[in-house]
Amino acid sequence: MAFSIFSKKGSEPPKPSKAEPAKPDAAPKPAALAPEVMSSRINEIEAEMDELDFTALTAQPVAPRPQPPSNL
């Protein structure tokens, strides 16, 4: 009976499945931060980023390839 869902049952349309009731989230959502707190947190993060060294991640200039002699 693996394909029983494809068999013709009758002229009535299939019944829609019952939707589960909405469940409240287990953890409450954090409250919105005050603008002053958000601003100070952004400044802290920017200060931390200023201390990071990204020079190893940037593209370094590559020396041009030597050209073959023109007398070949």
mmCIF file as Biopython writes it, N, C-alpha, C and O atoms, coordinates in Angstrom:
data_model
#
loop_
_atom_site.group_PDB
_atom_site.id
_atom_site.type_symbol
_atom_site.label_atom_id
_atom_site.label_alt_id
_atom_site.label_comp_id
_atom_site.label_asym_id
_atom_site.label_entity_id
_atom_site.label_seq_id
_atom_site.pdbx_PDB_ins_code
_atom_site.Cartn_x
_atom_site.Cartn_y
_atom_site.Cartn_z
_atom_site.occupancy
_atom_site.B_iso_or_equiv
_atom_site.auth_seq_id
_atom_site.auth_asym_id
_atom_site.pdbx_PDB_model_num
ATOM 1   N N  . MET A ? 1  ? 0.811   -1.185 0.000   1.0 0.0 1  A 1 
ATOM 2   C CA . MET A ? 1  ? 0.000   0.000  0.000   1.0 0.0 1  A 1 
ATOM 3   C C  . MET A ? 1  ? 0.864   1.262  0.000   1.0 0.0 1  A 1 
ATOM 4   O O  . MET A ? 1  ? 0.431   2.306  0.488   1.0 0.0 1  A 1 
ATOM 5   N N  . ALA A ? 2  ? 2.055   1.177  -0.532  1.0 0.0 2  A 1 
ATOM 6   C CA . ALA A ? 2  ? 2.936   2.334  -0.548  1.0 0.0 2  A 1 
ATOM 7   C C  . ALA A ? 2  ? 2.378   3.453  -1.403  1.0 0.0 2  A 1 
ATOM 8   O O  . ALA A ? 2  ? 2.655   4.625  -1.148  1.0 0.0 2  A 1 
ATOM 9   N N  . PHE A ? 3  ? 1.577   3.101  -2.438  1.0 0.0 3  A 1 
ATOM 10  C CA . PHE A ? 3  ? 1.045   4.108  -3.334  1.0 0.0 3  A 1 
ATOM 11  C C  . PHE A ? 3  ? -0.443  4.358  -3.099  1.0 0.0 3  A 1 
ATOM 12  O O  . PHE A ? 3  ? -1.163  4.770  -4.009  1.0 0.0 3  A 1 
ATOM 13  N N  . SER A ? 4  ? -0.886  4.111  -1.901  1.0 0.0 4  A 1 
ATOM 14  C CA . SER A ? 4  ? -2.310  4.279  -1.622  1.0 0.0 4  A 1 
ATOM 15  C C  . SER A ? 4  ? -2.753  5.734  -1.716  1.0 0.0 4  A 1 
ATOM 16  O O  . SER A ? 4  ? -3.939  6.002  -1.909  1.0 0.0 4  A 1 
ATOM 17  N N  . ILE A ? 5  ? -1.840  6.661  -1.587  1.0 0.0 5  A 1 
ATOM 18  C CA . ILE A ? 5  ? -2.226  8.072  -1.693  1.0 0.0 5  A 1 
ATOM 19  C C  . ILE A ? 5  ? -2.574  8.441  -3.121  1.0 0.0 5  A 1 
ATOM 20  O O  . ILE A ? 5  ? -3.236  9.453  -3.353  1.0 0.0 5  A 1 
ATOM 21  N N  . PHE A ? 6  ? -2.132  7.625  -4.100  1.0 0.0 6  A 1 
ATOM 22  C CA . PHE A ? 6  ? -2.416  7.915  -5.498  1.0 0.0 6  A 1 
ATOM 23  C C  . PHE A ? 6  ? -3.693  7.249  -6.000  1.0 0.0 6  A 1 
ATOM 24  O O  . PHE A ? 6  ? -4.174  7.549  -7.093  1.0 0.0 6  A 1 
ATOM 25  N N  . SER A ? 7  ? -4.227  6.355  -5.199  1.0 0.0 7  A 1 
ATOM 26  C CA . SER A ? 7  ? -5.431  5.671  -5.653  1.0 0.0 7  A 1 
ATOM 27  C C  . SER A ? 7  ? -6.645  6.583  -5.514  1.0 0.0 7  A 1 
ATOM 28  O O  . SER A ? 7  ? -6.687  7.449  -4.640  1.0 0.0 7  A 1 
ATOM 29  N N  . LYS A ? 8  ? -7.619  6.382  -6.374  1.0 0.0 8  A 1 
ATOM 30  C CA . LYS A ? 8  ? -8.809  7.227  -6.369  1.0 0.0 8  A 1 
ATOM 31  C C  . LYS A ? 8  ? -9.719  6.789  -5.228  1.0 0.0 8  A 1 
ATOM 32  O O  . LYS A ? 8  ? -10.146 5.636  -5.173  1.0 0.0 8  A 1 
ATOM 33  N N  . LYS A ? 9  ? -10.012 7.708  -4.323  1.0 0.0 9  A 1 
ATOM 34  C CA . LYS A ? 9  ? -10.811 7.380  -3.156  1.0 0.0 9  A 1 
ATOM 35  C C  . LYS A ? 9  ? -12.282 7.706  -3.373  1.0 0.0 9  A 1 
ATOM 36  O O  . LYS A ? 9  ? -13.136 7.072  -2.754  1.0 0.0 9  A 1 
ATOM 37  N N  . GLY A ? 10 ? -12.601 8.641  -4.204  1.0 0.0 10 A 1 
ATOM 38  C CA . GLY A ? 10 ? -13.973 9.052  -4.388  1.0 0.0 10 A 1 
ATOM 39  C C  . GLY A ? 10 ? -14.003 10.422 -5.028  1.0 0.0 10 A 1 
ATOM 40  O O  . GLY A ? 10 ? -12.973 10.922 -5.480  1.0 0.0 10 A 1 
ATOM 41  N N  . SER A ? 11 ? -15.147 11.019 -5.068  1.0 0.0 11 A 1 
ATOM 42  C CA . SER A ? 11 ? -15.271 12.305 -5.736  1.0 0.0 11 A 1 
ATOM 43  C C  . SER A ? 11 ? -15.024 13.492 -4.809  1.0 0.0 11 A 1 
ATOM 44  O O  . SER A ? 11 ? -14.940 14.627 -5.276  1.0 0.0 11 A 1 
ATOM 45  N N  . GLU A ? 12 ? -14.908 13.248 -3.510  1.0 0.0 12 A 1 
ATOM 46  C CA . GLU A ? 12 ? -14.686 14.385 -2.607  1.0 0.0 12 A 1 
ATOM 47  C C  . GLU A ? 12 ? -13.201 14.743 -2.568  1.0 0.0 12 A 1 
ATOM 48  O O  . GLU A ? 12 ? -12.352 13.853 -2.614  1.0 0.0 12 A 1 
ATOM 49  N N  . PRO A ? 13 ? -12.878 16.040 -2.482  1.0 0.0 13 A 1 
ATOM 50  C CA . PRO A ? 13 ? -11.473 16.474 -2.459  1.0 0.0 13 A 1 
ATOM 51  C C  . PRO A ? 13 ? -10.811 16.073 -1.140  1.0 0.0 13 A 1 
ATOM 52  O O  . PRO A ? 13 ? -11.499 15.865 -0.141  1.0 0.0 13 A 1 
ATOM 53  N N  . PRO A ? 14 ? -9.498  15.966 -1.131  1.0 0.0 14 A 1 
ATOM 54  C CA . PRO A ? 14 ? -8.810  15.601 0.101   1.0 0.0 14 A 1 
ATOM 55  C C  . PRO A ? 14 ? -8.985  16.692 1.161   1.0 0.0 14 A 1 
ATOM 56  O O  . PRO A ? 14 ? -9.061  17.881 0.852   1.0 0.0 14 A 1 
ATOM 57  N N  . LYS A ? 15 ? -9.045  16.256 2.399   1.0 0.0 15 A 1 
ATOM 58  C CA . LYS A ? 15 ? -9.202  17.197 3.505   1.0 0.0 15 A 1 
ATOM 59  C C  . LYS A ? 15 ? -7.851  17.822 3.827   1.0 0.0 15 A 1 
ATOM 60  O O  . LYS A ? 15 ? -6.832  17.132 3.836   1.0 0.0 15 A 1 
ATOM 61  N N  . PRO A ? 16 ? -7.838  19.121 4.089   1.0 0.0 16 A 1 
ATOM 62  C CA . PRO A ? 16 ? -6.557  19.745 4.447   1.0 0.0 16 A 1 
ATOM 63  C C  . PRO A ? 16 ? -6.102  19.269 5.826   1.0 0.0 16 A 1 
ATOM 64  O O  . PRO A ? 16 ? -6.911  18.992 6.712   1.0 0.0 16 A 1 
ATOM 65  N N  . SER A ? 17 ? -4.804  19.186 5.973   1.0 0.0 17 A 1 
ATOM 66  C CA . SER A ? 17 ? -4.273  18.755 7.265   1.0 0.0 17 A 1 
ATOM 67  C C  . SER A ? 17 ? -4.489  19.858 8.288   1.0 0.0 17 A 1 
ATOM 68  O O  . SER A ? 17 ? -4.518  21.043 7.954   1.0 0.0 17 A 1 
ATOM 69  N N  . LYS A ? 18 ? -4.638  19.450 9.521   1.0 0.0 18 A 1 
ATOM 70  C CA . LYS A ? 18 ? -4.868  20.421 10.591  1.0 0.0 18 A 1 
ATOM 71  C C  . LYS A ? 18 ? -3.545  21.086 10.945  1.0 0.0 18 A 1 
ATOM 72  O O  . LYS A ? 18 ? -2.532  20.417 11.148  1.0 0.0 18 A 1 
ATOM 73  N N  . ALA A ? 19 ? -3.571  22.397 11.016  1.0 0.0 19 A 1 
ATOM 74  C CA . ALA A ? 19 ? -2.364  23.139 11.379  1.0 0.0 19 A 1 
ATOM 75  C C  . ALA A ? 19 ? -2.167  23.050 12.884  1.0 0.0 19 A 1 
ATOM 76  O O  . ALA A ? 19 ? -3.121  23.109 13.660  1.0 0.0 19 A 1 
ATOM 77  N N  . GLU A ? 20 ? -0.915  22.906 13.274  1.0 0.0 20 A 1 
ATOM 78  C CA . GLU A ? 20 ? -0.611  22.856 14.700  1.0 0.0 20 A 1 
ATOM 79  C C  . GLU A ? 20 ? -0.752  24.255 15.280  1.0 0.0 20 A 1 
ATOM 80  O O  . GLU A ? 20 ? -0.438  25.236 14.606  1.0 0.0 20 A 1 
ATOM 81  N N  . PRO A ? 21 ? -1.217  24.360 16.510  1.0 0.0 21 A 1 
ATOM 82  C CA . PRO A ? 21 ? -1.318  25.682 17.122  1.0 0.0 21 A 1 
ATOM 83  C C  . PRO A ? 21 ? 0.066   26.281 17.312  1.0 0.0 21 A 1 
ATOM 84  O O  . PRO A ? 21 ? 1.045   25.566 17.529  1.0 0.0 21 A 1 
ATOM 85  N N  . ALA A ? 22 ? 0.129   27.576 17.230  1.0 0.0 22 A 1 
ATOM 86  C CA . ALA A ? 22 ? 1.411   28.260 17.381  1.0 0.0 22 A 1 
ATOM 87  C C  . ALA A ? 22 ? 1.935   28.069 18.797  1.0 0.0 22 A 1 
ATOM 88  O O  . ALA A ? 22 ? 1.209   28.230 19.778  1.0 0.0 22 A 1 
ATOM 89  N N  . LYS A ? 23 ? 3.221   27.721 18.875  1.0 0.0 23 A 1 
ATOM 90  C CA . LYS A ? 23 ? 3.839   27.515 20.182  1.0 0.0 23 A 1 
ATOM 91  C C  . LYS A ? 23 ? 4.667   28.748 20.522  1.0 0.0 23 A 1 
ATOM 92  O O  . LYS A ? 23 ? 5.375   29.275 19.664  1.0 0.0 23 A 1 
ATOM 93  N N  . PRO A ? 24 ? 4.586   29.208 21.758  1.0 0.0 24 A 1 
ATOM 94  C CA . PRO A ? 24 ? 5.429   30.344 22.131  1.0 0.0 24 A 1 
ATOM 95  C C  . PRO A ? 24 ? 6.891   29.911 22.146  1.0 0.0 24 A 1 
ATOM 96  O O  . PRO A ? 24 ? 7.205   28.765 22.468  1.0 0.0 24 A 1 
ATOM 97  N N  . ASP A ? 25 ? 7.770   30.828 21.799  1.0 0.0 25 A 1 
ATOM 98  C CA . ASP A ? 25 ? 9.198   30.528 21.804  1.0 0.0 25 A 1 
ATOM 99  C C  . ASP A ? 25 ? 9.641   30.177 23.218  1.0 0.0 25 A 1 
ATOM 100 O O  . ASP A ? 25 ? 9.158   30.747 24.197  1.0 0.0 25 A 1 
ATOM 101 N N  . ALA A ? 26 ? 10.563  29.234 23.307  1.0 0.0 26 A 1 
ATOM 102 C CA . ALA A ? 26 ? 11.057  28.827 24.611  1.0 0.0 26 A 1 
ATOM 103 C C  . ALA A ? 26 ? 11.838  29.967 25.276  1.0 0.0 26 A 1 
ATOM 104 O O  . ALA A ? 26 ? 11.694  30.221 26.472  1.0 0.0 26 A 1 
ATOM 105 N N  . ALA A ? 27 ? 12.659  30.642 24.483  1.0 0.0 27 A 1 
ATOM 106 C CA . ALA A ? 27 ? 13.442  31.746 25.024  1.0 0.0 27 A 1 
ATOM 107 C C  . ALA A ? 27 ? 12.776  33.061 24.637  1.0 0.0 27 A 1 
ATOM 108 O O  . ALA A ? 27 ? 12.420  33.253 23.475  1.0 0.0 27 A 1 
ATOM 109 N N  . PRO A ? 28 ? 12.606  33.954 25.581  1.0 0.0 28 A 1 
ATOM 110 C CA . PRO A ? 28 ? 12.001  35.236 25.225  1.0 0.0 28 A 1 
ATOM 111 C C  . PRO A ? 28 ? 12.937  36.038 24.332  1.0 0.0 28 A 1 
ATOM 112 O O  . PRO A ? 28 ? 14.158  35.953 24.467  1.0 0.0 28 A 1 
ATOM 113 N N  . LYS A ? 29 ? 12.369  36.807 23.430  1.0 0.0 29 A 1 
ATOM 114 C CA . LYS A ? 29 ? 13.171  37.624 22.532  1.0 0.0 29 A 1 
ATOM 115 C C  . LYS A ? 29 ? 13.784  38.777 23.314  1.0 0.0 29 A 1 
ATOM 116 O O  . LYS A ? 29 ? 13.139  39.344 24.196  1.0 0.0 29 A 1 
ATOM 117 N N  . PRO A ? 30 ? 15.040  39.130 22.993  1.0 0.0 30 A 1 
ATOM 118 C CA . PRO A ? 30 ? 15.666  40.228 23.730  1.0 0.0 30 A 1 
ATOM 119 C C  . PRO A ? 30 ? 14.971  41.551 23.419  1.0 0.0 30 A 1 
ATOM 120 O O  . PRO A ? 30 ? 14.501  41.787 22.306  1.0 0.0 30 A 1 
ATOM 121 N N  . ALA A ? 31 ? 14.925  42.383 24.414  1.0 0.0 31 A 1 
ATOM 122 C CA . ALA A ? 31 ? 14.303  43.693 24.237  1.0 0.0 31 A 1 
ATOM 123 C C  . ALA A ? 31 ? 15.206  44.564 23.375  1.0 0.0 31 A 1 
ATOM 124 O O  . ALA A ? 31 ? 16.415  44.339 23.319  1.0 0.0 31 A 1 
ATOM 125 N N  . ALA A ? 32 ? 14.651  45.521 22.726  1.0 0.0 32 A 1 
ATOM 126 C CA . ALA A ? 32 ? 15.429  46.432 21.894  1.0 0.0 32 A 1 
ATOM 127 C C  . ALA A ? 32 ? 16.389  47.229 22.771  1.0 0.0 32 A 1 
ATOM 128 O O  . ALA A ? 32 ? 16.045  47.653 23.874  1.0 0.0 32 A 1 
ATOM 129 N N  . LEU A ? 33 ? 17.600  47.421 22.254  1.0 0.0 33 A 1 
ATOM 130 C CA . LEU A ? 33 ? 18.600  48.176 23.007  1.0 0.0 33 A 1 
ATOM 131 C C  . LEU A ? 33 ? 18.325  49.664 22.901  1.0 0.0 33 A 1 
ATOM 132 O O  . LEU A ? 33 ? 17.848  50.163 21.882  1.0 0.0 33 A 1 
ATOM 133 N N  . ALA A ? 34 ? 18.632  50.340 23.963  1.0 0.0 34 A 1 
ATOM 134 C CA . ALA A ? 34 ? 18.521  51.792 23.953  1.0 0.0 34 A 1 
ATOM 135 C C  . ALA A ? 34 ? 19.564  52.344 22.992  1.0 0.0 34 A 1 
ATOM 136 O O  . ALA A ? 34 ? 20.629  51.745 22.844  1.0 0.0 34 A 1 
ATOM 137 N N  . PRO A ? 35 ? 19.293  53.461 22.339  1.0 0.0 35 A 1 
ATOM 138 C CA . PRO A ? 35 ? 20.256  54.007 21.368  1.0 0.0 35 A 1 
ATOM 139 C C  . PRO A ? 35 ? 21.637  54.265 21.972  1.0 0.0 35 A 1 
ATOM 140 O O  . PRO A ? 35 ? 22.648  54.072 21.298  1.0 0.0 35 A 1 
ATOM 141 N N  . GLU A ? 36 ? 21.692  54.692 23.211  1.0 0.0 36 A 1 
ATOM 142 C CA . GLU A ? 36 ? 22.995  54.970 23.839  1.0 0.0 36 A 1 
ATOM 143 C C  . GLU A ? 36 ? 23.779  53.679 24.029  1.0 0.0 36 A 1 
ATOM 144 O O  . GLU A ? 36 ? 24.990  53.647 23.809  1.0 0.0 36 A 1 
ATOM 145 N N  . VAL A ? 37 ? 23.092  52.614 24.439  1.0 0.0 37 A 1 
ATOM 146 C CA . VAL A ? 37 ? 23.757  51.331 24.641  1.0 0.0 37 A 1 
ATOM 147 C C  . VAL A ? 37 ? 24.234  50.781 23.303  1.0 0.0 37 A 1 
ATOM 148 O O  . VAL A ? 37 ? 25.346  50.263 23.198  1.0 0.0 37 A 1 
ATOM 149 N N  . MET A ? 38 ? 23.396  50.894 22.289  1.0 0.0 38 A 1 
ATOM 150 C CA . MET A ? 38 ? 23.760  50.399 20.969  1.0 0.0 38 A 1 
ATOM 151 C C  . MET A ? 38 ? 24.954  51.169 20.418  1.0 0.0 38 A 1 
ATOM 152 O O  . MET A ? 38 ? 25.865  50.574 19.842  1.0 0.0 38 A 1 
ATOM 153 N N  . SER A ? 39 ? 24.955  52.454 20.588  1.0 0.0 39 A 1 
ATOM 154 C CA . SER A ? 39 ? 26.050  53.283 20.095  1.0 0.0 39 A 1 
ATOM 155 C C  . SER A ? 39 ? 27.360  52.929 20.789  1.0 0.0 39 A 1 
ATOM 156 O O  . SER A ? 39 ? 28.402  52.835 20.140  1.0 0.0 39 A 1 
ATOM 157 N N  . SER A ? 40 ? 27.311  52.732 22.100  1.0 0.0 40 A 1 
ATOM 158 C CA . SER A ? 40 ? 28.538  52.391 22.817  1.0 0.0 40 A 1 
ATOM 159 C C  . SER A ? 40 ? 29.035  51.015 22.414  1.0 0.0 40 A 1 
ATOM 160 O O  . SER A ? 40 ? 30.243  50.793 22.329  1.0 0.0 40 A 1 
ATOM 161 N N  . ARG A ? 41 ? 28.112  50.078 22.164  1.0 0.0 41 A 1 
ATOM 162 C CA . ARG A ? 41 ? 28.514  48.736 21.744  1.0 0.0 41 A 1 
ATOM 163 C C  . ARG A ? 41 ? 29.159  48.775 20.355  1.0 0.0 41 A 1 
ATOM 164 O O  . ARG A ? 41 ? 30.152  48.088 20.113  1.0 0.0 41 A 1 
ATOM 165 N N  . ILE A ? 42 ? 28.607  49.564 19.458  1.0 0.0 42 A 1 
ATOM 166 C CA . ILE A ? 42 ? 29.193  49.721 18.126  1.0 0.0 42 A 1 
ATOM 167 C C  . ILE A ? 42 ? 30.594  50.297 18.224  1.0 0.0 42 A 1 
ATOM 168 O O  . ILE A ? 42 ? 31.502  49.848 17.526  1.0 0.0 42 A 1 
ATOM 169 N N  . ASN A ? 43 ? 30.775  51.290 19.088  1.0 0.0 43 A 1 
ATOM 170 C CA . ASN A ? 43 ? 32.105  51.884 19.276  1.0 0.0 43 A 1 
ATOM 171 C C  . ASN A ? 43 ? 33.089  50.865 19.820  1.0 0.0 43 A 1 
ATOM 172 O O  . ASN A ? 43 ? 34.250  50.855 19.412  1.0 0.0 43 A 1 
ATOM 173 N N  . GLU A ? 44 ? 32.648  49.998 20.743  1.0 0.0 44 A 1 
ATOM 174 C CA . GLU A ? 44 ? 33.527  48.956 21.273  1.0 0.0 44 A 1 
ATOM 175 C C  . GLU A ? 44 ? 33.962  47.999 20.161  1.0 0.0 44 A 1 
ATOM 176 O O  . GLU A ? 44 ? 35.137  47.646 20.061  1.0 0.0 44 A 1 
ATOM 177 N N  . ILE A ? 45 ? 33.012  47.588 19.335  1.0 0.0 45 A 1 
ATOM 178 C CA . ILE A ? 45 ? 33.330  46.657 18.253  1.0 0.0 45 A 1 
ATOM 179 C C  . ILE A ? 45 ? 34.279  47.295 17.251  1.0 0.0 45 A 1 
ATOM 180 O O  . ILE A ? 45 ? 35.209  46.639 16.782  1.0 0.0 45 A 1 
ATOM 181 N N  . GLU A ? 46 ? 34.061  48.570 16.911  1.0 0.0 46 A 1 
ATOM 182 C CA . GLU A ? 46 ? 34.954  49.261 15.978  1.0 0.0 46 A 1 
ATOM 183 C C  . GLU A ? 46 ? 36.356  49.391 16.566  1.0 0.0 46 A 1 
ATOM 184 O O  . GLU A ? 46 ? 37.341  49.277 15.836  1.0 0.0 46 A 1 
ATOM 185 N N  . ALA A ? 47 ? 36.460  49.625 17.865  1.0 0.0 47 A 1 
ATOM 186 C CA . ALA A ? 47 ? 37.772  49.713 18.498  1.0 0.0 47 A 1 
ATOM 187 C C  . ALA A ? 47 ? 38.489  48.369 18.433  1.0 0.0 47 A 1 
ATOM 188 O O  . ALA A ? 47 ? 39.697  48.321 18.199  1.0 0.0 47 A 1 
ATOM 189 N N  . GLU A ? 48 ? 37.754  47.277 18.638  1.0 0.0 48 A 1 
ATOM 190 C CA . GLU A ? 48 ? 38.354  45.948 18.528  1.0 0.0 48 A 1 
ATOM 191 C C  . GLU A ? 48 ? 38.823  45.680 17.105  1.0 0.0 48 A 1 
ATOM 192 O O  . GLU A ? 48 ? 39.876  45.076 16.903  1.0 0.0 48 A 1 
ATOM 193 N N  . MET A ? 49 ? 38.053  46.123 16.119  1.0 0.0 49 A 1 
ATOM 194 C CA . MET A ? 49 ? 38.426  45.894 14.729  1.0 0.0 49 A 1 
ATOM 195 C C  . MET A ? 49 ? 39.662  46.703 14.342  1.0 0.0 49 A 1 
ATOM 196 O O  . MET A ? 49 ? 40.459  46.258 13.516  1.0 0.0 49 A 1 
ATOM 197 N N  . ASP A ? 50 ? 39.827  47.889 14.934  1.0 0.0 50 A 1 
ATOM 198 C CA . ASP A ? 50 ? 41.003  48.700 14.643  1.0 0.0 50 A 1 
ATOM 199 C C  . ASP A ? 50 ? 42.279  48.003 15.098  1.0 0.0 50 A 1 
ATOM 200 O O  . ASP A ? 50 ? 43.347  48.239 14.534  1.0 0.0 50 A 1 
ATOM 201 N N  . GLU A ? 51 ? 42.178  47.138 16.122  1.0 0.0 51 A 1 
ATOM 202 C CA . GLU A ? 51 ? 43.350  46.444 16.646  1.0 0.0 51 A 1 
ATOM 203 C C  . GLU A ? 51 ? 43.717  45.217 15.818  1.0 0.0 51 A 1 
ATOM 204 O O  . GLU A ? 51 ? 44.824  44.699 15.960  1.0 0.0 51 A 1 
ATOM 205 N N  . LEU A ? 52 ? 42.823  44.740 14.961  1.0 0.0 52 A 1 
ATOM 206 C CA . LEU A ? 52 ? 43.091  43.540 14.169  1.0 0.0 52 A 1 
ATOM 207 C C  . LEU A ? 52 ? 44.033  43.856 13.019  1.0 0.0 52 A 1 
ATOM 208 O O  . LEU A ? 52 ? 44.047  44.968 12.492  1.0 0.0 52 A 1 
ATOM 209 N N  . ASP A ? 53 ? 44.821  42.852 12.641  1.0 0.0 53 A 1 
ATOM 210 C CA . ASP A ? 53 ? 45.780  43.000 11.550  1.0 0.0 53 A 1 
ATOM 211 C C  . ASP A ? 53 ? 45.260  42.247 10.329  1.0 0.0 53 A 1 
ATOM 212 O O  . ASP A ? 53 ? 45.244  41.016 10.303  1.0 0.0 53 A 1 
ATOM 213 N N  . PHE A ? 54 ? 44.836  43.000 9.323   1.0 0.0 54 A 1 
ATOM 214 C CA . PHE A ? 54 ? 44.293  42.403 8.110   1.0 0.0 54 A 1 
ATOM 215 C C  . PHE A ? 54 ? 45.298  42.407 6.961   1.0 0.0 54 A 1 
ATOM 216 O O  . PHE A ? 54 ? 44.923  42.104 5.828   1.0 0.0 54 A 1 
ATOM 217 N N  . THR A ? 55 ? 46.551  42.738 7.215   1.0 0.0 55 A 1 
ATOM 218 C CA . THR A ? 55 ? 47.521  42.844 6.127   1.0 0.0 55 A 1 
ATOM 219 C C  . THR A ? 55 ? 47.775  41.500 5.454   1.0 0.0 55 A 1 
ATOM 220 O O  . THR A ? 55 ? 48.071  41.468 4.260   1.0 0.0 55 A 1 
ATOM 221 N N  . ALA A ? 56 ? 47.670  40.398 6.179   1.0 0.0 56 A 1 
ATOM 222 C CA . ALA A ? 56 ? 47.898  39.082 5.580   1.0 0.0 56 A 1 
ATOM 223 C C  . ALA A ? 56 ? 46.751  38.693 4.653   1.0 0.0 56 A 1 
ATOM 224 O O  . ALA A ? 56 ? 46.919  37.821 3.801   1.0 0.0 56 A 1 
ATOM 225 N N  . LEU A ? 57 ? 45.603  39.318 4.802   1.0 0.0 57 A 1 
ATOM 226 C CA . LEU A ? 57 ? 44.442  38.969 4.003   1.0 0.0 57 A 1 
ATOM 227 C C  . LEU A ? 57 ? 44.318  39.807 2.732   1.0 0.0 57 A 1 
ATOM 228 O O  . LEU A ? 57 ? 43.532  39.474 1.845   1.0 0.0 57 A 1 
ATOM 229 N N  . THR A ? 58 ? 45.080  40.880 2.640   1.0 0.0 58 A 1 
ATOM 230 C CA . THR A ? 58 ? 44.978  41.741 1.467   1.0 0.0 58 A 1 
ATOM 231 C C  . THR A ? 58 ? 45.896  41.227 0.363   1.0 0.0 58 A 1 
ATOM 232 O O  . THR A ? 58 ? 46.904  40.578 0.641   1.0 0.0 58 A 1 
ATOM 233 N N  . ALA A ? 59 ? 45.556  41.509 -0.853  1.0 0.0 59 A 1 
ATOM 234 C CA . ALA A ? 59 ? 46.351  41.062 -1.987  1.0 0.0 59 A 1 
ATOM 235 C C  . ALA A ? 59 ? 47.681  41.817 -2.011  1.0 0.0 59 A 1 
ATOM 236 O O  . ALA A ? 59 ? 47.721  43.041 -1.891  1.0 0.0 59 A 1 
ATOM 237 N N  . GLN A ? 60 ? 48.737  41.077 -2.165  1.0 0.0 60 A 1 
ATOM 238 C CA . GLN A ? 60 ? 50.067  41.666 -2.240  1.0 0.0 60 A 1 
ATOM 239 C C  . GLN A ? 60 ? 50.425  41.860 -3.706  1.0 0.0 60 A 1 
ATOM 240 O O  . GLN A ? 60 ? 50.037  41.049 -4.547  1.0 0.0 60 A 1 
ATOM 241 N N  . PRO A ? 61 ? 51.167  42.930 -4.029  1.0 0.0 61 A 1 
ATOM 242 C CA . PRO A ? 61 ? 51.547  43.134 -5.428  1.0 0.0 61 A 1 
ATOM 243 C C  . PRO A ? 61 ? 52.440  41.990 -5.918  1.0 0.0 61 A 1 
ATOM 244 O O  . PRO A ? 61 ? 53.285  41.483 -5.181  1.0 0.0 61 A 1 
ATOM 245 N N  . VAL A ? 62 ? 52.236  41.606 -7.152  1.0 0.0 62 A 1 
ATOM 246 C CA . VAL A ? 62 ? 53.009  40.521 -7.753  1.0 0.0 62 A 1 
ATOM 247 C C  . VAL A ? 62 ? 53.967  41.129 -8.762  1.0 0.0 62 A 1 
ATOM 248 O O  . VAL A ? 62 ? 53.597  41.987 -9.563  1.0 0.0 62 A 1 
ATOM 249 N N  . ALA A ? 63 ? 55.210  40.660 -8.704  1.0 0.0 63 A 1 
ATOM 250 C CA . ALA A ? 63 ? 56.218  41.159 -9.638  1.0 0.0 63 A 1 
ATOM 251 C C  . ALA A ? 63 ? 55.854  40.679 -11.044 1.0 0.0 63 A 1 
ATOM 252 O O  . ALA A ? 63 ? 55.384  39.553 -11.208 1.0 0.0 63 A 1 
ATOM 253 N N  . PRO A ? 64 ? 56.065  41.519 -12.058 1.0 0.0 64 A 1 
ATOM 254 C CA . PRO A ? 64 ? 55.734  41.098 -13.428 1.0 0.0 64 A 1 
ATOM 255 C C  . PRO A ? 64 ? 56.631  39.941 -13.860 1.0 0.0 64 A 1 
ATOM 256 O O  . PRO A ? 64 ? 57.779  39.836 -13.429 1.0 0.0 64 A 1 
ATOM 257 N N  . ARG A ? 65 ? 56.095  39.081 -14.711 1.0 0.0 65 A 1 
ATOM 258 C CA . ARG A ? 65 ? 56.875  37.952 -15.225 1.0 0.0 65 A 1 
ATOM 259 C C  . ARG A ? 65 ? 57.939  38.468 -16.183 1.0 0.0 65 A 1 
ATOM 260 O O  . ARG A ? 65 ? 57.697  39.408 -16.940 1.0 0.0 65 A 1 
ATOM 261 N N  . PRO A ? 66 ? 59.108  37.858 -16.149 1.0 0.0 66 A 1 
ATOM 262 C CA . PRO A ? 66 ? 60.127  38.261 -17.114 1.0 0.0 66 A 1 
ATOM 263 C C  . PRO A ? 66 ? 59.702  37.888 -18.521 1.0 0.0 66 A 1 
ATOM 264 O O  . PRO A ? 66 ? 59.135  36.818 -18.744 1.0 0.0 66 A 1 
ATOM 265 N N  . GLN A ? 67 ? 59.973  38.763 -19.456 1.0 0.0 67 A 1 
ATOM 266 C CA . GLN A ? 67 ? 59.598  38.532 -20.854 1.0 0.0 67 A 1 
ATOM 267 C C  . GLN A ? 67 ? 60.705  37.702 -21.529 1.0 0.0 67 A 1 
ATOM 268 O O  . GLN A ? 67 ? 61.885  37.881 -21.230 1.0 0.0 67 A 1 
ATOM 269 N N  . PRO A ? 68 ? 60.320  36.802 -22.432 1.0 0.0 68 A 1 
ATOM 270 C CA . PRO A ? 68 ? 61.339  36.019 -23.125 1.0 0.0 68 A 1 
ATOM 271 C C  . PRO A ? 68 ? 62.162  36.946 -24.034 1.0 0.0 68 A 1 
ATOM 272 O O  . PRO A ? 68 ? 61.690  38.014 -24.426 1.0 0.0 68 A 1 
ATOM 273 N N  . PRO A ? 69 ? 63.352  36.546 -24.355 1.0 0.0 69 A 1 
ATOM 274 C CA . PRO A ? 69 ? 64.189  37.380 -25.230 1.0 0.0 69 A 1 
ATOM 275 C C  . PRO A ? 69 ? 63.492  37.589 -26.572 1.0 0.0 69 A 1 
ATOM 276 O O  . PRO A ? 69 ? 62.825  36.689 -27.084 1.0 0.0 69 A 1 
ATOM 277 N N  . SER A ? 70 ? 63.651  38.761 -27.122 1.0 0.0 70 A 1 
ATOM 278 C CA . SER A ? 70 ? 62.960  39.108 -28.371 1.0 0.0 70 A 1 
ATOM 279 C C  . SER A ? 70 ? 63.626  38.495 -29.615 1.0 0.0 70 A 1 
ATOM 280 O O  . SER A ? 70 ? 63.040  38.541 -30.696 1.0 0.0 70 A 1 
ATOM 281 N N  . ASN A ? 71 ? 64.826  37.926 -29.491 1.0 0.0 71 A 1 
ATOM 282 C CA . ASN A ? 71 ? 65.506  37.384 -30.665 1.0 0.0 71 A 1 
ATOM 283 C C  . ASN A ? 71 ? 65.099  35.944 -30.952 1.0 0.0 71 A 1 
ATOM 284 O O  . ASN A ? 71 ? 65.735  35.323 -31.804 1.0 0.0 71 A 1 
ATOM 285 N N  . LEU A ? 72 ? 64.115  35.382 -30.324 1.0 0.0 72 A 1 
ATOM 286 C CA . LEU A ? 72 ? 63.685  34.015 -30.627 1.0 0.0 72 A 1 
ATOM 287 C C  . LEU A ? 72 ? 62.837  34.002 -31.822 1.0 0.0 72 A 1 
ATOM 288 O O  . LEU A ? 72 ? 62.374  32.940 -32.238 1.0 0.0 72 A 1 
#
